[in-house]
Structure formats: structure tokens, C-alpha cells
Amino acid sequence: MKLKMLLQPLLFCLAGLAGLLTAMTLSAQTYPSQPIKLVVPFAAGTGSEIGLRLLIERLSLALKQPVVIENRPGGGSTLGTDVVAKAAPDGYTLLASYNSSIAPGPLMYSKIGYDPIKDFSHIALIGVYPQYIIVRPDFPTKTIQEFLALVRAKPGSINYASAGVGTSGFLAAELLKQTLNLNMVHVPYKGPAPAITDLLGGRLDMVLTASAAELVRAGKVRVLAVTSEKRVPIYADVPTLDEIVPKVAAVSWVGISAPAATPKAITARLEKEILGILNAPEMQARLAEPAVGLSPLTLGSDKFLEFIQKEIRTWTPVIKAGNIRVE
């Protein structure tokens, strides 16, 4: 009798767990049965949103349920990311995950409310946004080699701008400076538009930005180099930094993630549908258009996680060496 009384709470818990697992299994089998929310941790209108909308239009058709964007800006993309980390793991709240919120961004914050690896199931990488090193057409250097030679010849006198401390443009320049022991003056801006305005007005020498296509087409700027590991097809004659200085590359990236406890059957379904959409030649071509500016780099969950872990390994020593902090 006493043994039975002792076992009752355990049996009750096991029955509850079995019921929960059964409910989760049934939920996964009927998924999705309602609209899905994709949280974008930036204000509406960012460049990456064009690529995301191309994806969710097709994903809505594949899943036979609407996939809608909800913008949750703040904290350099960490606030919206935190919302998803703490959301119900049922597949109905997804995250547009970025380098700023997953890796290497969190390395630069003293404290955030989530673990970028443990608190998420990273489903798929969509692609990367290279940074372009741009100067005015009348700037005295015509190539990246000439620009680096000018920086060495005039230490501390050449300035450059990024969209802010901690952005991929800033990190690319920081890695370049640390690798070559360069002395350039960083001027942080709150976004690329005001930096480009000051570049064109002659108040800046160089800008790192992912938004260069229209300026180049209009002949307003010259691209000296791109920060991706491979050349960008629309600028096939522009070298990568890695060609000039090995192992110097930095890109922004965007993917799709879910809360960590989301059932595997649901994340597997999402991964299958997303990869099918992204790998279609028509979609690859659309993402690579100058208006979108995305270099397609389609990775499934396992490779996406490896990609994130590599980002953490790459940038941890750079951020420590530069004592880089984002408040």
C-alpha cells in the first residue's frame, strides 16, 4: 500500500508526459493548421526584408497557410530575437535570424536574454549580404591595393564609415586593420544612408556598405573590393578582400530559426519546404538581383549550425582583441 502511494505521483507524471508527447506528435502531424508568424527583429523596410518576402510568399503556398512578417525592432535585433526564444515551441512563431542577433552579434553584448545556440533550432540559412568597400569616383586610389598603400603612407589620416559599431562592415574593417596593423579612423553611423551622403559630400574617404548597387550603376561610387569569400557575379571584376589579404572576410547573413523545443517533425517539414524553395533556379536568380542584394548560400539545419559555430570561432578573437562592445 505504501509503495503504491509512493509510486502514484511518478505514474501521474509519466502519464502527463505521455499525454504531452502524444499531443505534440498529433500537432506535428497536422502542422500547420493556422497562420505562421515570422518575427523580423528590425524595423520594416530593411533590405533583407525583400528576400524574406520572396521566401514567405512561396512558403505560404507550400504550407497552405499564411506566413506573415511581424517587425519587432530594438536592441540591435536582440529584442525581437529574445521574443522568439521565449515563444511557444509550436512552429507558429519563427525568427528571421541574423548575424547581429545570433553570431557574432551576441559576442559584443555584455548581457542578452537568450543563448544563440541552446535556445533555438536553426532551420536554414538563406544567404549572405557582402559588404562593399566604396569610394567616390574622384578618390585618388583606383584599386584596393592602392587604397591600402595610401592608408600605410598616411597613418591616422584616412577615415571610413560603417553602419555602426558591431556591424559586419565595421568587423570587416576591424579584421583588416588587425591583420595588417593599419591605422584608419572609424566614423560610426546609424545606418548606411547618412554615411553614403557624407561620402558623396567629401566628408568621408571610404564606406563599407551592403547597399551599393544603385550607386555603382549611377556612377556615383567606385567599388574597390567586396568582403565575401567569393566574388559577387554582378561585380565579377571586383576582387574580394580575401584575395588581397587571406582570411579577411565578413558578411551579414539571414536565416530562419525556431524556438529550441519545437518538435523535430515540424522543423524538418519547414526545412524541407524552405530548402526546396531556395534551391529553385528561379529563386536563386531573384535573390541575386541587385535590388535584393543577397548572395544565395542555402544551408540546411546541420550545415547552418556549423556555419554559426564557425562565425563564433572566427570573430571571438577579433572582438576580444579590439575590445569591441555594443551597448
Buried (B, 14 or more C-beta within 10 A) or exposed (E): EEEEEEEEEEEEEEEEEEEEEEEBEEBBEEBBEEEBBBBBBBEEEBBBBBBBBBBBEBBBEBBEBBBEBBBBBBBBBBBBBBBBBEBEBBBBBBBBBBBBBBBBBBBBBEEBEBEBBEBBBBBBBBBBBBBBBBBBEEBEBEBBEEBBEBBEEEEEEBBBBBBBBBBBBBBBBBBBBBBBEBEBEBBEBEBBEEBBEBBBEEEBBBBBBBBBBEBBEEEBBBBBBBBBBBBBEBBEEBBBBBBBBEEBBBBBBBBBBBBBEBBEBBBBBBBBBBBEBBEEEEBBEBBBBEEBBBBBBBBBBEBBBEBBEEBBEBBEEBBEEBEBEBE
